[in-house]
């Protein structure tokens, strides 16, 4: 009969290895924030989306035309993109 391979010999000797350079997560109390809603239909729910932008070869860092994505939130009801400068807060 063959020997079983012992995988435990590859584990660290002093406990479990910790991930390196892991960013800290912020603890935010949402009850102390200001909820947002759509300025058109007052819907409080938004969906993630992207807008696409063409960067001309003149403005591009590599001298070639590029397609760039930008994240955007879209109202779940009326499909209008969220604009935090014109949105009104829920009271």
C-alpha angles and dihedrals in degrees: 000000000000124000118256115241111249106223092178091076088073094056119101114268095227105050132289121339114249121227113254124236095002110172116239117246117231118232107223124180103220091197087070095052132085114251117220131217136186112279090216104047103006091237110158095206127088134182127214118252142153135235119212123223129186114221112206120235089247092059096036118104092225097043093247130107110261138194112223129192123216122190118239137174117231125202109253091219110038098017093231114149114250115252110185092199093063101031119106123221124243112253 
